Amino acid sequence: MKLLSGSSLKASLDIDWDDPKQQAEAMKRLLAQVRKWVNEHAKHQAMEGPLKTALDALSRVLEQDLEPDPGGGSRIKQGVAKDRMPSLGDKEMRHGRKSKAKNLQRV
């Protein structure tokens, strides 16, 4: 799980991010490693608890952000999913980052 264990996923992929072919190959490598990890480690534990919650979130992110690639595999969707979840850490967030400089309180 070399890609998933590095300090930075982008650095671990080590590709030319301006090259669409390298981006597509990186996506294939990443998805293959995620699927392999899920199959090896989570298969029996994924029915309940925190791991199920994490796998459900992963599934939602993959569904909202990926589509089948005509050349095989998956690619990043163009546009924004209707019920997109931009943050796994803050489920209330709807539009990207919140500024830490502002006091964001609910009224």
Sequence and secondary structure as in RCSB ss.txt:
>XXXX:A:sequence
MKLLSGSSLKASLDIDWDDPKQQAEAMKRLLAQVRKWVNEHAKHQAMEGPLKTALDALSRVLEQDLEPDPGGGSR
IKQGVAKDRMPSLGDKEMRHGRKSKAKNLQRV
>XXXX:A:secstr
 HHHHSS HHHHH   TT HHHHHHHHHHHHHHHHHHIIIIITTTTTSHHHHHHHHHHHHHHHHHEEE TTSSEE
E SS  TT    SS TT  SS   TTS     
